[in-house]
Amino acid sequence: MCGRFRIQDQPSDEKLAELFHQAIEISLKLGAKMITSGDVRPTDVAPVIAPSSRDRSLGAFPMQWGFTHPKRGMLVFNTRMETAQERDMLAGSVNDRRCLIPASAYYEWKKIDPKRKERYAFKAEDGSPLYMAGLYIRTSDQRRLPCFTILTQDADKSIRDLHPRMPVLVPYSRAKEWLSPDTDFLGMIQNLRVPVVPELSVK
């Protein structure tokens, strides 16, 4: 499960900085308050990478993290990759509405005792930005922004003692492959691995 992630202020990666600028321009036009640096929580608006609906070129757009389950009324902000294809509300997203959520780190909490937890920041082993695989939906209310959920998978053995699940991470070199509707959903993400390292994080 991923319940919070961090965006680095002014990304050093030129391609990512350019994409962020595009999302910022769109958010300003829409009057949407988007987080461009610091911690991102469910229901916040963040820059998300997805194909353009016009020509499927790579772009970045403001999207809200999480959406309300139509029957249960609960907020959905994580989705298990193993069962994503079985969810009615994501049926049209598995192939046609894939996205990538850029982050400098994501957070997990390890329970130390009944009253105390430690927060860990998970970063790419090589220090590069993380790109979390996600799916997004469009709501019936056209005034609202698209909403996204982060796909999760079993955590790597090296970090499983801290948390049993982790986001599906996509190398940027394979971004277009993941975002293409022609790429097999499970066939690709079952074989993705981006090494991450945990750091104890002080709030």
N, C-alpha and C positions, 0 to 999 in steps of 0.2 A: 504494500500500500504506500502511496506517496501523497502526503497531506500538506506538503509545503515544498516550494523550491525557490531558488534565488536567481535573480537576474543581475548580471554585472553591469555597473554603470559604464557607458561608453565602451562596448566590446572592442577588444584589440583586433579581432578578426575582421578584416575589411568587408568581406562578403556579408557577414552577419550584421555589421554596423549599417551597411547599405539597406539591408532588409528591415532593420529596426526603424530606420528613417522613413521607409515607405509606410510601415504600420502606424508610425506617429502621425504622419500627414493624414492618413485615413481617419484615425481616431479624432483628430482635431476637427475635420470636416463634419464628423458625426456627432461631435460634442460628447464623446465617450471618454471617461477618465481611465486611462490605461497606465499600468505600472511599467516603468522602463528601467528601474533599478531597485534592488532590495528584495525583500521576501514577498512571495506571491502565495496567497491562500485561496481555497475554494470560494467561488463567486466573484473573485477579482477578475479584471480584464487584463490580458497579457498579449504580447505579440506572438502570433502563431504562423508558421510557414505552411503554405498550401498552394496547390495549383490554381491559377486564375480560371474562373468559370468561362472566360472568353476564349483563350487560346492555350490553356493549361501550362502557361509559362510560370516559373517559380516566383512566388511573391510572399509578402507577409501582411497579415491582417489582424486587427484587434478582435479577440474572441473572449467570451466569458468562460471561466473554468467551472464546469459543472452544470448540470441541468436537473430539473425535477422529474423523478420517475412518474409517468402518467397514472399508474395504478397505486403505487405504494406511497407516493408523496415524499419520498426521501430524496436527498441530494445525491446525484451520481457524479463523482469526479474521478473515480478509478474504475477500470473495467479489466477483468481477467482476460488475457489474450486467448486462453483456452476455450472460453465460452462466449466470446464476443459475437461470433457468427450465429449463435442461437438466440440472441436478444432481438425481439421484434423492433424495439425502438432504434436499433443500430443496423437493421437489415440493409438500408440504403447507403450506409456509411462505410461498411467494411471494404467495399471496392471503390466507391466514387467519392468518399469524403474522408480520405486519410490526411493526416497532418503531422507536423513535427513541432514540438514545443522546445525552443532553445532555453538553456539554463546554464549557469556556471556551477551549480550544485543542486542536489535535492537532499531533503532531510528525512531522517527516521529517528525514532525514540526507542531507547532500550530501557526496559523496566529494571531498576536496581533493587527496589523493595516496594512494598505496597503504597508508599507515599512519595517515592522519588523515581524520576526517570532522567536519563542522560540523552542529550541531543547530539546526533552525529551528522556531519555534512559529508556527503559522498560526492567526490569530484573525479573527473577523468584522470587516469593514471599519468597521462602525458600533459595535463594542464589545459587541454583544449576544451572548447565549449561542449556541453552535452546536448544531444538532440533526442528528446523523448518521443516515442511513437504515440500517436493519438488518433482519435476519430472525432469528427464534429457533426453536429446536426443543425439544421435550420428550424427555427420555431415558426409556428403559424402566424405569430405576430411579427410582421415584416419590419416593425420599428426596432426590434431587438437585435442584438448582435448574435452571430452564430455561437454555439456553446460547444466546448470540447471536453473529452474525457481522456485521461492518460491510461494507456495500456500497461498492464503489469504482468510479470512472469515470476517463476521461482527464482530466488536470489542465487547468485553464484556461491559455491561452497565456501569461498574465502571470506564472505561477509554474512553468511547465513546465521551465525550466532548472534548478530545484531538485529536482523529482521529477516523473516522467511520470504518476503516478496521484494521486488524491485521494479522500477520502470523498464519497459523495453527500450533499449538505447540503440540508435541507428548511427553508424558512421556517416559523416557528412558526404563522403565519397559515394555513398549508396542512397542518398536522399531521393534523387529522381526515380530510382528503382522502386523504393518503398512507396512513393507517392503515385506511381503509375497504377491505374486500375487493371492493367494487364499482368501485373506481378501477383503470383499466388500469395494470399494473405498469410496463412500459417507456414507455408513452405519457406517463406523468407524469414519471418521473425523467429521461428524456432532455431535458426542457425546464426542469429546475431549475438555477438558478444563484444561489449566495449568495457575493458577493465576499469574499475573504479576503486578508489581508496577512501576509507573513512577517516574523518578527523573529528575529534571531540570538539563540539561547538558550544561556546558560551553565549547565552542569550543576551 
